[in-house]
Amino acid sequence: MSSTGQGYAAPPLAAPGAGAKSETWLWIAQRASAALLALCVVVHLITIIYAVRHGLSGEAILARTRGNAVGLAFYTLYVLAIAVHAPIGLRTLCQEWLGWRSASLNWFTAALALALFAFGLRAGWAVFSG
Amino acid sequence: MDMLKVSVWRGAALGGYRTYEVPRQESQSVLDVVTYIQRNIDPTLSYRFACRVGMCGACAMTVNGVARWTCRTHVAKVAKGNAIQIAPLANLPVVKDLVADMSEFFDKWARARGQFVPCATRKDAFAQVASDSPGRVAANAGIECIGCGVCYASCDVVSWNADYLGPAALNRAWTLVNDVRDGARRERLAAVAGDAGCHACHTHLSCSERCPKDIEPTAAIAGLKRAVALAAWKGEL
């Protein structure tokens, strides 16, 4: 710093973090969906292992899932957690590794979330309505 | 006499390593090595130090790829055979040789509202803060930071996001969030939220691992994440 005080500009004192509110809510959403995923993934894996170890055929699996409202509700919740969790994480990766920080990233994230939710629901509905 | 092969960064952002031969001595610190080069071999070498005893934090540099206080680092501890590489702190612009420009590092303390904001007047009584109160204990854990920049230079998130406030500034903010005498909690939480703030931390723990004062900025940042989330939940952000 020069003795005249020139050449040094003090930063603003109270500047809130960029997108403080939205980023905080995204963080909360990702943590909450992670907690949900921890449960859903375990149930999902147990279901898969059960089906494989018992040698169930595709038809036998469909016979169990068809019209199973509990199964549909569970997988809807699972898909929702994925659709919330994955795009937020990918958004951070894009920011940090690709330097992609423009508004277009938010559109990409939202589109990815919708796509994951739509495709996931479609799969869930397919085995329910079979 | 055993000789050390010391590879030292010379120049600014554009520069290169130059190798010097320095006599190896018992209980020799890395700062001793740098000082030997400057006083006996090349007086144009620039570096920064003050106290030499681990109180000021001015002599932090990158030694064999790891940020350290050079005054408190024995050559015997870090030398690979008889070789050492010394560079300026990472994640900061280089002024010259081993001198990093710390202004952005300290500006971020200000951006994280690292200033104490008193809320009492001279007519009020002194605040009584019990030494075992949770806030005081949390503040104590981070209060000994001397701003050496080792954590900042070790942080991956800083290297990915130049705006990230960094472990030291966030640790400072956390000590103030826990200070019952401070009157800017809300503004501070807003300042440390966002994509350049506490939520950007990936909990890699490099800052906690390398802090020469054994402070755990990661724990402070986790505390800020909780406090900010709670404030957002209550609509206070």
Chai-1 contact restraints between the chains, C-beta under 6 A:
chainA,res_idxA,chainB,res_idxB,connection_type,confidence,min_distance_angstrom,max_distance_angstrom,comment,restraint_id
A,P11,B,D107,contact,1.0,0.0,6.0,A-B,restraint_1
A,P11,B,A110,contact,1.0,0.0,6.0,A-B,restraint_2
A,P11,B,R111,contact,1.0,0.0,6.0,A-B,restraint_3
A,A14,B,E187,contact,1.0,0.0,6.0,A-B,restraint_4
A,P16,B,A190,contact,1.0,0.0,6.0,A-B,restraint_5
A,P16,B,A191,contact,1.0,0.0,6.0,A-B,restraint_6
A,G17,B,A191,contact,1.0,0.0,6.0,A-B,restraint_7
A,G17,B,A193,contact,1.0,0.0,6.0,A-B,restraint_8
A,G17,B,G194,contact,1.0,0.0,6.0,A-B,restraint_9
A,G17,B,A196,contact,1.0,0.0,6.0,A-B,restraint_10
A,G17,B,G197,contact,1.0,0.0,6.0,A-B,restraint_11
A,A18,B,G194,contact,1.0,0.0,6.0,A-B,restraint_12
A,A18,B,D195,contact,1.0,0.0,6.0,A-B,restraint_13
A,A18,B,A196,contact,1.0,0.0,6.0,A-B,restraint_14
A,G19,B,G194,contact,1.0,0.0,6.0,A-B,restraint_15
A,A20,B,A190,contact,1.0,0.0,6.0,A-B,restraint_16
A,A20,B,A193,contact,1.0,0.0,6.0,A-B,restraint_17
A,A20,B,G194,contact,1.0,0.0,6.0,A-B,restraint_18
A,K21,B,L237,contact,1.0,0.0,6.0,A-B,restraint_19
A,E23,B,G194,contact,1.0,0.0,6.0,A-B,restraint_20
A,E23,B,D195,contact,1.0,0.0,6.0,A-B,restraint_21
A,E23,B,H199,contact,1.0,0.0,6.0,A-B,restraint_22
A,T24,B,A193,contact,1.0,0.0,6.0,A-B,restraint_23
A,T24,B,V228,contact,1.0,0.0,6.0,A-B,restraint_24
A,T24,B,A232,contact,1.0,0.0,6.0,A-B,restraint_25
A,W27,B,H199,contact,1.0,0.0,6.0,A-B,restraint_26
A,I28,B,A229,contact,1.0,0.0,6.0,A-B,restraint_27
A,E96,B,W160,contact,1.0,0.0,6.0,A-B,restraint_28
A,E96,B,N161,contact,1.0,0.0,6.0,A-B,restraint_29
